[in-house]
């Protein structure tokens, strides 16, 4: 036994010596690389490109060397076995943020934006929405479903995470939403922006204190007890009244008649409201009637706002197929917000949709520069409503809407499933600025009871895509497609 012990000690000493030598070599390589980078920064663009290969070689060598100094001496480094879950897209989403952002906020913002593009693609391709305006708040939907995800378990949770791209790490996800919500609700003198979550629980149904605690601590969602079994209509009216109050009476009757009945046990709601004025407002005297081309053979009259003076300087970019314009909102010491408009050539909404890709949108934003632009932009008001169970199921989370759903993280049992996900949104764009609101409701039923070049001209006289973005974190708060400014 003593011989074995001595052998083990000798191996440990040799291992430690090897690691010390390796780390000394690695530190020298890092130092050399750092000095080399300083030199590279002074080179031309082409020389930097060629020199980048040397930097990459050094980093690869250092990583390989350090890999030999991991694990436990005398033992093999065995790979970690992780459980199989549904695939989640891992392509990085570049976010152009203008303020300090924590990694938690960045992770949640990236997840929200990826979901925004996914849902927009599904809605725009749905034949039921052909020729219709599209407008929704991805942040409102993802907030309500994040609260839902906190109570999901097993394959049900895996499916929800795959659709919403939620960070797998509980701490990152929870603190990310907490920090973003706190930033959104920070008072600002230039605009009004706020969001709120709430849980509406059946007064006789038992819920896990841990779930309610998570909802309160990280999502600022208070729980209100209602009598769904005996007073479903009164309960529905109470929830709708809360939504109206949180959205300045812009979202009415979020929960429709019949959606709540004696089978209802829980309703999760989110509301978001925004009202801001343009930094560069449009002169109402310049607004004139103009034709808007709904389709190649059809036009409708609109009130077209105009900003063509020398002070009309905006962040602007263009590619072969689209133009991008960023119109900022006035703010005090709060978040930097703006409307980003993607205008395709002629009537080609496919090109605008293609730009709603993380890499494409990032490319447009990175290539944009402040310049004078002659802007023509229609006044419009849009109200939309979506019932999302079928859409979310087709996107990859069908189990949540079946009796096989596992929301045992909410009640400790598998007695709940989602009966409906309802989303309503509103936007009003005029010479002064923008007012937008949205709300989401997730309804749970009990399973057992189930049922200097030339000045660019940006003339938005044909369908276009809009985003309202929190520039500090890069979070897309609203997203939409305007095909008919006069439409519903």
N, C-alpha and C positions, 0 to 999 in steps of 0.2 A: 504494500500500500504506500509505503514511504517513497519507493522508486517511482510509482505512478504520480505521486504528488510532486516530486522533484521535476519529473518530465513536464508536467503541466505548467509548473512555475517557469521552467526554461522556455517553453513555448510562448508563454505570456510575455516574458521579457523580450524574446526575439520579435514578437508581434508588436510590442510597444515601440521597440527601437525602429522597426520598419516603418511604422506609422509616423514617428517623429521625423525620420528622414524624408518620407513622402510629403509631409506637410511643409517642411522647409523648402523642398523643391517646388511645391505648388505655390507657396507664397512668393518665391522668386519669379515664377512664371506670371503670376497675377501682377506683380509689380512691374515686370517688363511689359506686360500687356497694357497696363495703365499708362506708362510712359509712351508706348507706341500710339495709343489712342490720341494723346495730346498732340503728337506729331501729325497724325492722320487728319485731325481737325483743321490743320493749316494747309492741307493739300487741295487740289482741285477735285471737282465732282468725280471725274473719271479715275483719278488716282485713289480717291476714297473707295471707289467700288472695287478696285483691284486689291487694295490693302485690306478690305473687309475679310478676304479669304484668310489672311494671316491671323486676324483676331479670332475667327471661327476655329481655326486649327488649334490655337492656344487653349480656347475654352473646351474643346473636345478632349485635348490631352489632359487638362486639369481634371475634368470630370472623370476620365478613365482612371487616372492615377488615384484620385480620392476614392473611387469605387473599390480599390483594393484595400482600403482601410476602414471598411464597414463590417458590421456583424460582430460575432463573438469569436475570439481565438480558439482554434481547435474544433469549431463547429462549421457546418456548411450553411451558407445563406439560402434558406429555403424560401420559395416565392410565397407571398401571402395569398390565401384563397379567399375570394370575395364572393358573396351571393350573386346569382344572376338576376338582373332586373331588366326592365324594358329599356331599350337604347334611348339615350338622350343626346341630342346634337351637341357636339363639343367644339364646333367651329367658333373661334373667338369673335365676339361682336365688339367692334371698335366704337367707343362712345366719345364724341367730341364734347367734353365737359369744360366749363369755364371757371368753375370754382373748386375748392378743395373737397375731394370726395374720398370717403373711407372705402376700404375694400369691401365691406359689407354692403354699403350703398351701391357700389359699382356692380357687384354680383347680382343684386336684386334688380337694378336698372337694366342690366343686360338681359336678364330673364324676361322682364316685362316687355322690352323692346322686341325680343325674338318672338314672343307670343303675339305682340301687336302685328308684326308682319305676317305671321302664320294665319291669324284669324282674318286679317284683311284679305289675304289671298283666297281663303275659303269663301268668304262672303261675296267677294267680287266675281268669283267663278260660279256661284250658285245661280242657276237659271231663274230662281224666284226673285233675285235682285237685279236682273237684267234691266238696264236703263234707269235704275233707281239710284238715288243718293245713298251713300254709306257714311255713317258717322257713329263712332263709339269711343268709349274711354277704356283702353286696355288696362290702365292702372286701376280703375274701379273694379273691373272684372277680376283681375289677378289678385287684388286685395281680398275680395270676398272669397275667392277660391283658395287663397293662402290660408285663411281662417278655416276653410273646409279641410284643406290638406293637413292641418295640425291635428285633426281628429281621425284621419284615414290611416289604415294599416294594411300591410301585405300588398298583394297585387293592385288593390284599389289605390293605394298611395303611390305605387310605382307608375300607374297609368296617369294619374293627375300630374305627377312631377314631370313625366315625359312630355305632356302637352304644354305645361306652363314653364318648363325649364327651371323649376325652383332649385336653388342651391341645395345640395344634399346635406351639407352641414347645418344642423339645427341652429347653432349659434349665429352663423352667417345670415341665414334666412330671417330669423326673428329680429336680430338687431338691425339688419338692413331695412326691413319694413319700418321698424320703430324709428330709425334715424330719418328715413325719407319722409315719413308722416310728420315728424317733428319739424322738419324743414319746410314742408308744404304749409303747415299751420302756423308758421312764424308770421307775425303781423308785418305788413308792409304798407307804406304810405302811398305807393304808386298804383297798387292793384289789390283785388280781393282774391285770395286763393285758399281754399280749405278742403279738407276731406275728413270723413268720419265713418266709423264702423260701429255696428251694434248687433247684439244677439237677442233674439226674441224666443224665449223658451217656454214650453208648456209647463204650467205651474205644478202639475202632478207627476211629471216625468223626471226620473233621476238622471242627472248629468254628473260627470266626473269633475270634482273640484279642480283637478290639475288642468283640465282643458279650459275651464272658465278662467282660471288664473293666468294661463298663457294668453288667452284672448285679451284679458284686461291689461297685463303687463307690457306686452309687445305690440299689440294692435289697438290699444286704448279703446277696446270694445266693451262697453258695459252691458250687463245682462238684465233684461226686463222680462218678468214672468207674465204670461198671458194665459187665458183660458181658451185654448184652441178647440177643445172638445165641445164645450157648451156654448161658447160665444165666438164662433169663427169669423163672422162678419165684423163684429166689434173689434176683434183682434186685427183683422185686415185694415180696418180704418185707422187704428192706432199706428200701425207700421207706415201706412201711406202718409199719414200726417207728419211723422218724423222725417220722411224723405222730402216732402214738400218744404218743410221748415229748413232743412239742411241745404236745399238747392234754390232757395229764394223763390219758391213756388213755380219753378220751371219744369219740374218733373212731377206729373200728377198720376195717381193710380198706378204706381209701379206694380203692385200686386193686384192682378185682376180678380174679378168675382169668380169664385169657384176654385181658385188656386189654393186657398186655405180651407180645410175642413176638419172633421173629427180625427182624421189620420195624421194631421200635422203635429210635429213635435218640436221642430226648431226652424227658425228662419234667420239667415245671416244676411245683413244688409251693409252696403257701402254706398256713400254718396260723395260726390266731388263737385265743387262749384268754383268757377273762375270768372272774374270780370276785370278787364284791363283796357287801358287806352293806348293807342299807338304813340310811340315817341314822335313819329312824323304823321300827324293826322291828315286826313283828306279834307279838302275844302268842299263843303256841301254845295257851294255855288257851281262847282265844276262837275258835279254828278249829272250825267245826262242819259237819256234813254239810248240803248244800243242793242243790237241783236246778239244773242248768244247761240252758238251753233250746237244744238243738242245732239244732232247726228248729221251725216253728210247732206241729207236732204231736208233737214228740219231745223228751224231757228225759233227762238222765243225772245220776247222783249225783256230786257233787264235794266235796272238802274246801275250804270257803270260809274264807279268812282275813278278819279284821275289824280295822279301826282306826277306832273311833268316838269316841274320847276327845277332850278339848279340845286336846290337843297334836297332834292329827292335822291339821297345817297343810301344805298342798301348793300348788304352782302349779296353778291350775285355770282352765279356760275352757270355754264352751259356745256353740253356735250353734243354729240351728233343728233341725239334724239330728244333731249329735254332741256328746259331751263329751270334753274332753281333760284328762288328769291326768299330772303329772310327778312321779315318785318318784325322788329322788336317792339316789346311793350314797355311802357314807362314803369320804373320801379324806384324804390328808395334804397333801403339797405337789405332788401330781401333777395329772392332768387331772380336770376336773369332769364326772362321768358321771351319767347318769340313764336311767331307763326312761320312755318316753313312751307312754301308752296312749290310743288313740282308740276310744271306745265309742259305737257308733251307737244310735239309738233302736230299741228292740225288736230285730228280727232283720235289720235292713237293712244288710248288709255293703257294699252299693253306696255308701251314704253315707260309710262309713269309707274305702272305696277312693277316693272323690272327694276326701277330705281329704288323701290322699297325693299332693298336688300341691304344687310348691314354693311357689306363692303362697298357697294355702289353708292349708298347714301353717304358713307364716310368719305369716299372719294370726292363726291360733289361738295361736301362741306369743307374738306381740306383745300379744294381748288377755288373756293369762293373768295372774292376780294371785294372790299368796299368800293363802290363806284356809282356814278350817277346812272339811274335807270328811269325810263319813262314807264310808269306803272298805270295800267288800267285793270281795275279789279271790281267784280260785281258785289253789290250788296246782296246778302242772302240770309235766310233763316231756315233752319232744317230741324225737324224733329223725327227721331227714329225709335223703333222698338224691335227687339230681337228676343225670340225664345230659343235658347241655345242648347238644349239637351241633344238634339240630333246633330248639330254642328260639332259640339265638343266630343260626342261619341265618335263621329267620323274622323276627328283629329287624333283619336287614340285613347280616350278614357270612357269606354262604354260601360264598364263594370259599375261605376258609381251610380248609374241610373237603373240598376237592377236589384233584385232581392238578394243577389250574391254579394252586394257591396259590404265592405268591412269598414265601418266607422266606429269601431270599438274604442278608439281614443276619445270619443265624445261621451259615450254612455257606459263603457265597460262591457258592452255586448255587441252583437251584430244585428241590432233591431232597426237600424236606420238606413235609408237610401235617399238619393236626391230625386225628388219628383219634378223639379223645374229649376231652371236658371233663367232669370228674366233681366233684361238690360234695356234701359231707356236713356236716350241722349238728346241734347238740345244745343244749338249754336245759333247765335245772331251776330252777323258781321256787318258793321256800318262805318261811317266816316270817322267816328270817334274811337272805335276799338272793337272789342269782342266780348261777348258774354256766352259762357258755355257751362253746361251742367250735365251730369250723368249719375245714374244710380243702378245698382245691381242687387238682385235678391236671389238667394239660394234657399230653396224650400226643401226641408227634409220631412218625409213621411215615415211612419212606423211600418216596418216590413209586414208585420202580421195583419195589418189592416189595409194593405195596399190595393193605388189607382193613378380808254382814250382812242381807242378805236371807235367806230361809230357807236353812238349811244344806243344801247339795247332797248328794244321795245318789248315790254312784258304785258301782253294783251290777253288777259284770261277771258276770252270770249268763246271758250269751248271747254269741255270737261277737264277737270284738274283734280289733283290730290292735295290735301292739307294735313299738316301735323301741328299740334301745339306742344312744345317741348320745354321741359325744365332744363335750361342750359347748364345749370350748376352741376347736375348729376347726369344729364343726358337722357333722363326719363321722359318717354313719350306719354303725355297726359291725355291727349285726344288725337284721333286720326280719322280721316274721312276722305270721301270722294264726292265731288260736286259734279253731277251730270246735268242737273236742271235747277238753277237757283230759284225758280218759281215753284219747284216741286215740293211735296210734303216732306 
